Amino acid sequence: MVLSNATKSAVDYGLKYVNNDACYPSLCVVGQFMEALESGKYDPNRTAIIMSQTGGVCRASNYIGFIRRALKKAGMEQVPVISANLSGLESNPGFKVNLKTLVRLGFACVFGDVFMKCLYRVRPYEKVKGSANELHEKWKEKVIDFLTTVKGPDLHKVQKMCKEIIADFDALPINDVKKPRVGIVGEILVKYSPLANNHLVDVLEGEGAEAEVPSLMGFMLYCFYNQIYKAKEFGTSKKTAVTNIYDTVKYAETIVSIGNQSGEGWFLTGEMVSLLKHGVKNIICIQPFGCLPNHVVGKGVIKAIRRVYPDANITAIDYDPGASEVNQLNRIKLMLSTAQKNLDREMQKQHEVQPVEEAV
């Protein structure tokens, strides 16, 4: 099961079991696991933990070690910790991932991205409060039922369901208003986890904006593309495949080297440029404590991006256990104030042009 204890108490557990000079995402991850195990809901003798492991220079490669150390400290050393990785870091004896599981994981990622895109695009404009979330829950149950029963790579069914999901969200009654669109980029866990980013999407929607979060599949393709780059430039193995991520590569390579692969590396730059090219001119770059690659690449490229895209409204916001939520909110509001002014100015220009077009 996927843990749902995305609360501040999980961070407190992380501070208890992980040295406070570790990165903020590691505190969140270890904290969620330890809070769950110490809650009494799970029998340590019949429970295992599975965690992804990147294999790069990012501290995420050490999460497995952090978790095992915390379990030992808590007297639960018998709990197995399984590493989900593609780089052969751990052998995981007794645990095998078959084709059926991989297919389901791939489908789940696709459905999750579709849900995220549809929900965030529609919810800020819904006429009936809660209708978007209600539609999401309806389809989530259908998707879970499909994923737990599907036996093979039924791509036709997945495509059909995705089209139906999108059609249902398109049909949801919405208000005809314009709101600032704000892209969210940054470290992978903090970008998607409401626990780690203090429910940033809810904050943006509450302040009258629309959140735009890049897909998880994009990050996976970034990891796959890095294997191809390494094979070409450094002669390493070229075992993984990649679909079309080359547009993101083109966006990034004019600003930062594609050899910059620590953490989110060049992909962070590519995501920001991609958002700008698709009309999302307001961007929050999440900077978690202890994530040096993210700070270097995230903050380091902002000036270069602004030189190419002068209307880019980018702000970097720090997230860590001791960060003031008031300060975070103030920075968000300042960014949104600029975003609203830019939107008003853009709409005013369109309004001024309209009579000329009608006269013609």
Secondary structure, DSSP 8 states (H G I E B T S, - for coil): ------SHHHHHHHHHHS-TTS-HHHHHHHHHHHHHHHTTSS-GGG--EEEE---SSSGGGGHHHHHHHHHHHTT-TTS-EEEE-SS-S---TT----HHHHHHHHHHHHHHHHHHHHHHHHGGGBSSTTHHHHHHHHHHHHHHHHHHH--S--HHHHHHHHHHHHHHHHTS-B------EEEEEESHHHHH-TTTTTSHHHHHHHTT-EEE---HHHHHHHHHHHHHHHHHHH---------S-HHHHHHHHTTS-TT--STTHHHHHHHHHHHHHTT--EEEEEEETT-HHHIIIIIHTHHHHHHH-TT-EEEEEEE-TT--HHHHHHHHHHHHHHHHHHHHHHHHHHHHHHHHHHH-
